[in-house]
Structures are given as C-alpha cells and as structure tokens.
Amino acid sequence: MKRFKFRFAAVKNQRQVILDQKLAKKANVLAELNQAHAEKEHLQNLYQQTLHGGAQVGQLFNAQEETWRQLRLFSLREEIQTADRKISQLEEKLAEIQEEVTEAHRDLKAMEVIEKKDKKNWQHEFKV
C-alpha cells in the first residue's frame, strides 16, 4: 500500500522552525520585560524607603544627611524614569515580535491546510 507523502513537507518543517525561533525571541523579550518591571518596582521601594527615612520629629536635623538624602531621591527618580523608558521600548518590541509570531502562525496554518487538502485528494485517488 502506497503511503501519503506531503509534497511540501520541507516547506512546512521550515515554517515550523521559523515559528519556533520567533516564539523563542518573544520569550526572551518577555523575560527582559519582567526583569525591567522587577527593577522598577525595586527602585520604587527604595525611593519610598528613602523618602520616609528622613529626620523624624524630635531628632536632631543634620543638613549634610538631608542633602545626601535629597540627592539620593533625585537619583532614584531619574533611575525610575529610565526604567519607564526601557519598559516602554520593550513593550513596543514585544508588539512587533507578536506581529511576527502571528504571521508565522498564519504561514504554518496555510501549509497545514494545503497538507490536509493534499491528503484528502490522495485518499480519494487511492479509493478510486
């Protein structure tokens, strides 16, 4: 009995490889995005601790310590803004990669539809 052999099997396999590569790329960007969110959260926690870590009522006021604290707050605000920019860039990159993944899924699905039609035609021919 003759077995079904898909004529575009190599093309289908190549499209599967491309899809896998794009999914791996998406996973890497998602990991970077999660790390950026964690860094931003850490910076915000440091900012809150530094903000509430100043001189309390009844304590001696040290101008030098307060100056250093204000500089640290300014530095943390700058780092948080940098983290926000990095997150927005990664989100844009993720959207682009998601479009590529969607296109790769479409290409693979098209090959699967062609394979299904070929198999159906082969079965019909075999029965005849």
Beta strands, then each sheet from edge to edge (+ up, - down):
end
